[in-house]
Amino acid sequence: GFQTSDERLIKLVSLAAQKFATDVIQDSLQRSKWRREASRGKDRADDRRYMLNTEDVTEALREQGVHVAKPIFFADREAEAP
């Protein structure tokens, strides 16, 4: 957490967080576009609907220095016995 009464500092941290989130989203979208063009080819690249995958976001976060690991348990499958 972070607490301060200085409005300027609050705005600065808010702006930095927004910039970080925007960079990650833009990088993720770019990766999604590259993956899509590679799989479909240039012929069908006119379709403007994109699907953002966890792998795209994970790679974009890794470039920013954030390590993301999959959890041990997913709700759609049974947990493996240790």
GITAPE-V85138 format. One record per residue. SS is DSSP state (A for helix, B for strand, O for the rest). OMEGA is omega in radians with two decimals (999 if undefined). D_LAST is the distance of its C-alpha to the last C-alpha in Angstrom with 1 decimal. Layout:
BEGIN
SS:OMEGA:D_LAST, SS:OMEGA:D_LAST
END
This chain:
BEGIN
O:-3.12:34.2, O:3.11:37.7, O:3.05:41.0, O:3.11:44.5, O:-3.14:47.9, O:-3.11:49.2, A:-3.14:49.5, A:3.12:49.9, A:3.09:46.6, A:3.12:44.8, A:3.13:46.4, A:3.13:45.5, A:3.12:41.8, A:3.13:41.9, A:3.12:43.6, A:3.12:41.1, A:3.12:38.1, A:3.11:40.0, A:3.12:40.8, A:-3.13:37.2, A:3.14:36.0, A:3.12:38.9, A:-3.14:38.2, A:-3.13:34.6, A:3.13:35.7, A:3.10:38.5, A:3.13:36.4, A:3.12:33.9, A:3.11:36.8, A:3.09:38.3, A:3.12:35.1, A:3.12:35.0, A:3.13:38.7, A:-3.13:38.2, A:-3.13:35.3, A:3.12:37.4, A:-3.14:40.5, A:-3.09:38.7, A:-3.08:37.4, A:-3.08:40.5, O:-3.09:43.2, O:-3.06:46.2, O:-3.05:47.8, O:-3.11:45.6, O:-3.12:45.0, O:3.13:47.5, O:-3.01:45.1, O:3.11:44.2, O:-3.12:41.1, O:3.08:38.0, O:-3.12:34.3, O:-3.13:32.2, O:3.09:28.7, A:-3.13:25.8, A:3.12:26.1, A:-3.13:29.7, A:-3.14:29.0, A:3.12:26.2, A:3.12:28.6, A:3.09:31.5, A:3.12:29.5, A:3.09:28.5, A:3.12:32.2, O:3.11:32.9, O:3.14:30.4, O:3.12:27.6, O:3.12:24.1, O:3.10:22.0, O:3.11:18.3, O:3.09:16.6, O:-3.11:14.3, O:-3.05:10.6, O:3.00:11.8, O:-3.08:15.1, O:-3.08:17.2, O:3.06:18.3, O:3.13:15.2, O:3.13:12.3, O:3.10:8.9, O:3.14:6.3, O:-3.14:3.8, O:999:0.0
END
